[in-house]
Amino acid sequence: MAKSATLRRLESITVAAEYADVSVRTLRRYIASGRLTAYRVGPRLIKVDLNDLDAMMRRVGGDAA
């Protein structure tokens, strides 16, 4: 049986912030609060999965509940 797994789209915090059109500081706050999962790659580098960032976004207005 083939397992349908979504590949992680890991990007640096800087690139992820540009992708979501928010500041790096905002993403760091999300990570610190547990709202967004971060992945440590090496001793200093932290990456964020763009799929997780997409999942955080909610539609506003219209028929959004």
Backbone as CSV, one residue per row, in Angstrom:
resi,resn,N_x,N_y,N_z,CA_x,CA_y,CA_z,C_x,C_y,C_z
1,MET,0.830,-1.187,0.000,0.000,0.000,0.000,0.872,1.247,0.000
2,ALA,0.561,2.155,-0.856,1.305,3.405,-0.931,0.757,4.386,0.095
3,LYS,1.659,4.928,0.877,1.266,5.896,1.899,1.349,7.298,1.314
4,SER,0.273,8.039,1.410,0.236,9.399,0.884,0.805,10.353,1.920
5,ALA,2.068,10.695,1.765,2.730,11.583,2.718,3.090,12.890,2.018
6,THR,2.842,13.972,2.709,3.196,15.276,2.177,4.654,15.549,2.520
7,LEU,5.412,15.944,1.534,6.811,16.256,1.771,6.934,17.583,2.509
8,ARG,7.892,17.643,3.407,8.146,18.896,4.106,8.783,19.887,3.147
9,ARG,8.363,21.132,3.265,8.961,22.215,2.476,9.679,23.130,3.458
10,LEU,10.861,22.715,3.896,11.600,23.466,4.899,12.308,24.661,4.286
11,GLU,12.131,25.799,4.918,12.792,27.043,4.498,13.286,27.772,5.738
12,SER,14.235,28.659,5.537,14.741,29.466,6.643,13.633,30.383,7.153
13,ILE,13.815,30.889,8.347,12.815,31.789,8.921,12.668,33.033,8.061
14,THR,13.755,33.519,7.507,13.712,34.713,6.663,12.864,34.471,5.408
15,VAL,13.102,33.366,4.740,12.350,33.041,3.533,10.882,32.786,3.878
16,ALA,10.633,32.078,4.982,9.251,31.796,5.408,8.510,33.087,5.743
17,ALA,9.193,34.036,6.360,8.567,35.320,6.686,8.188,36.069,5.412
18,GLU,9.068,36.059,4.426,8.756,36.696,3.146,7.581,35.983,2.475
19,TYR,7.572,34.670,2.539,6.502,33.870,1.936,5.139,34.236,2.532
20,ALA,5.101,34.390,3.866,3.839,34.689,4.553,3.574,36.181,4.665
21,ASP,4.507,36.998,4.207,4.394,38.453,4.273,4.216,38.940,5.719
22,VAL,5.046,38.374,6.598,5.104,38.807,7.996,6.567,39.029,8.350
23,SER,6.812,39.592,9.511,8.197,39.835,9.917,8.818,38.559,10.493
24,VAL,10.133,38.525,10.481,10.868,37.423,11.089,10.523,37.358,12.572
25,ARG,10.384,38.512,13.178,10.040,38.582,14.602,8.688,37.916,14.883
26,THR,7.726,38.115,14.000,6.417,37.484,14.158,6.539,35.963,14.104
27,LEU,7.307,35.451,13.149,7.488,33.998,13.066,8.178,33.464,14.303
28,ARG,9.162,34.190,14.808,9.842,33.756,16.036,8.873,33.720,17.218
29,ARG,7.956,34.671,17.263,6.922,34.661,18.314,6.019,33.446,18.177
30,TYR,5.608,33.136,16.937,4.776,31.959,16.699,5.483,30.687,17.164
31,ILE,6.778,30.596,16.878,7.561,29.426,17.270,7.659,29.350,18.794
32,ALA,7.967,30.469,19.435,8.117,30.505,20.898,6.815,30.144,21.611
33,SER,5.682,30.542,21.031,4.389,30.269,21.663,3.871,28.864,21.365
34,GLY,4.538,28.148,20.450,4.101,26.811,20.086,3.076,26.788,18.965
35,ARG,2.767,27.945,18.431,1.794,28.050,17.345,2.348,27.506,16.028
36,LEU,3.667,27.532,15.876,4.339,27.059,14.666,5.513,26.185,15.064
37,THR,5.650,25.036,14.409,6.751,24.119,14.689,7.976,24.533,13.882
38,ALA,9.123,24.528,14.539,10.390,24.828,13.868,11.288,23.604,13.957
39,TYR,12.214,23.510,13.034,13.139,22.382,12.971,14.560,22.906,13.008
40,ARG,15.357,22.381,13.939,16.762,22.784,14.020,17.560,21.929,13.043
41,VAL,18.317,22.593,12.198,19.163,21.937,11.209,20.587,22.386,11.504
42,GLY,21.339,21.568,12.195,22.669,21.966,12.610,22.602,22.728,13.926
43,PRO,23.735,23.243,14.380,23.783,23.877,15.704,23.043,25.212,15.797
44,ARG,22.885,25.941,14.698,22.267,27.268,14.759,21.093,27.483,13.825
45,LEU,21.066,26.783,12.732,20.071,27.028,11.686,18.712,26.451,12.076
46,ILE,17.682,27.286,11.978,16.314,26.870,12.258,15.491,27.050,10.988
47,LYS,14.693,26.038,10.675,13.853,26.085,9.482,12.400,25.877,9.865
48,VAL,11.519,26.328,8.967,10.084,26.224,9.165,9.496,25.511,7.957
49,ASP,8.514,24.654,8.193,7.838,23.954,7.105,6.751,24.878,6.541
50,LEU,6.849,25.211,5.265,5.870,26.094,4.639,4.469,25.481,4.642
51,ASN,4.389,24.150,4.680,3.078,23.499,4.781,2.412,23.848,6.112
52,ASP,3.195,23.884,7.194,2.664,24.268,8.505,2.198,25.721,8.482
53,LEU,2.960,26.543,7.802,2.605,27.961,7.690,1.306,28.123,6.904
54,ASP,1.166,27.368,5.811,-0.073,27.390,5.031,-1.258,26.942,5.882
55,ALA,-1.052,25.921,6.710,-2.130,25.386,7.543,-2.589,26.394,8.595
56,MET,-1.715,27.291,9.002,-2.065,28.305,10.002,-2.993,29.369,9.428
57,MET,-2.900,29.596,8.146,-3.654,30.681,7.530,-5.140,30.337,7.454
58,ARG,-5.966,31.336,7.728,-7.418,31.159,7.664,-8.018,32.210,6.753
59,ARG,-9.043,31.828,6.061,-9.751,32.747,5.195,-10.575,33.716,6.051
60,VAL,-10.595,34.968,5.659,-11.327,35.994,6.415,-12.337,36.649,5.484
61,GLY,-13.531,36.892,6.014,-14.567,37.554,5.235,-15.375,36.589,4.401
62,GLY,-16.337,37.129,3.702,-17.190,36.285,2.861,-17.970,35.307,3.691
63,ASP,-17.904,34.041,3.327,-18.642,33.021,4.062,-17.759,32.274,5.054
64,ALA,-16.596,32.845,5.398,-15.707,32.222,6.370,-16.390,32.192,7.724
65,ALA,-16.274,31.057,8.383,-16.932,30.934,9.692,-15.929,31.013,10.805
